[in-house]
């Protein structure tokens, strides 16, 4: 920080187990990635190359090197995993991870119907090769998954070897955890948290109001994902109570940012 300010919530330090900010890169150029890291690398824990953008992004090797040199893990979006699986090219996907020195992988089933035991087998296999993030929830806004099933799916995927589970919202933030308006399905989230530890979940929350809601519920060190590159510093100020939305929240609650309780 550039100067001192008292009564800020305590943030976990990198490399951290929780308090994550996961950023979605939707096709930035190498230069854009460099500029982004110049201002925001201290506040970014991991970068996802959204859905299957890595297939057509120019200079992919160079961009991955930029992130690697900054010490920020990068992984391919879950839709790319699904695109390989549906074409029966899972072993090609595994070779792709090795080719690009990718140390994380996302296993999802948001765009295709997949037997859950099969999904867990993919998690177990990939967990021997890389660190696995598994995503729960559908990209279909008409498919509503009841809370008990979210919990069961998340727990089985953690048991299969996922390091963390991701709550689906898409880059728009209007499916899965959220209603079509972007409003949080608060009962769903609170019920999930009765069984799954908060530090094991990354909540996709691309909209500011969603980020504020989760920070007020779980504190400064909630794991948040699908954050746009130009929203990383604004998000960090929300985490620290330095934006109007959370300006007096931490002062009133005397919170230190760990679990928000």
Buried (B, 14 or more C-beta within 10 A) or exposed (E): EEEEEEEBBBBBEBEBEBBBBBBBBBEBEBEBBBEBBEEBBEBBBBBBBBBBBBEEBEEBEEBBBBBBEBEBBBBBBBBBBBBBBEEEEBEEBBEBBEEBEBEBBBBBBBBEEBEBEEBBEBBBBBBEEBBBBBBBBBBEBEEEBEBEEBBBBBBBBBEBBBBBBBBBBBBBBBBBBBEEEBBBBEEBBEBBBEEBEBBBBBBBBBBBEBBBBBBBBBBBBBBBBBBBBEBBEBBBBBBBBBBEBBEEBBEEBEBBBBBBE
